[in-house]
């Protein structure tokens, strides 16, 4: 349930098409529904502008199906992250409108359109190996109602690949930079644009990258002002923050 749904219910009370009792019946499990294994926050989209997003890893397929089924009845846009193909196929049998983004590992069920700003979010990767994290970020940002400009494999080892794309990047309102190895790309981009840069370290790299810790520390100690950092491989978190910045009035 979103703001439009609440406003519609209030209008129906005013015009007499629904009684107060009928509306209270609709809102009986507001602001959350307890499924026993999960408490679904039906109020989140009203509070934050975005619905609750389901982290699917670690949940059983039956649990995710139960959560999706409930959220679909509330007219919520549904996003499930870190999901596998088998989970998607099981959900599609119950909810055939489900959409699968294999590289991003995201399942989505769009229930209503989100307002899209004129500005865009750039998603840049240092290498091709960073694309799965980048797609999690890009798809999440798109599902939250943003235009995304993808610029992949533009790392510092061939800096001309990034420089060629600077006009496109500078038109965007916020930039997500995704890099493993030594994580240098975020500092470079931060020194070339006057936009907020959200850096995502990835677990890509040889042994001394320590599963992304080297990139994380490099990004945290960046000398470029305006670079903020999310956790290792957290494309979703970067996209959520970028969307909030991009959609600020």
Number of C-alpha atoms within 10 A of each C-alpha: 22 20 13 10 13 14 11 11 21 15 13 15 16 12 10 10 10 14 14 14 10 13 15 12 11 12 15 11 13 14 14 15 17 10 12 6 10 13 12 21 18 23 19 18 16 16 11 10 14 19 22 19 17 19 14 20 13 8 12 11 19 12 14 22 19 16 20 25 15 16 22 16 10 14 17 22 24 24 23 22 20 16 23 17 14 10 16 24 17 15 22 17 11 13 16 11 13 18 17 19 17 16 13 22 20 25 26 21 22 16 15 11 10 15 10 14 14 11 14 24 25 22 28 29 28 27 18 13 17 23 24 18 24 32 22 25 26 28 24 27 27 17 18 23 18 25 21 19 17 17 19 20 19 21 24 17 12 11 13 12 16 21 13 11 13 14 10 13 25 15 15 21 20 26 30 29 31 33 36 29 25 21 31 21 27 32 22 18 24 23 16 13 18 14 18 19 26 25 31 34 33 31 22 21 19 12 9 11 18 14 19 26 20 20 29 28 14 19 26 18 12 19 13 16 12 16 23 18 23 18 15 21 25 19 30 25 19 29 28 16 15 25 24 17 14 24 17 7 6
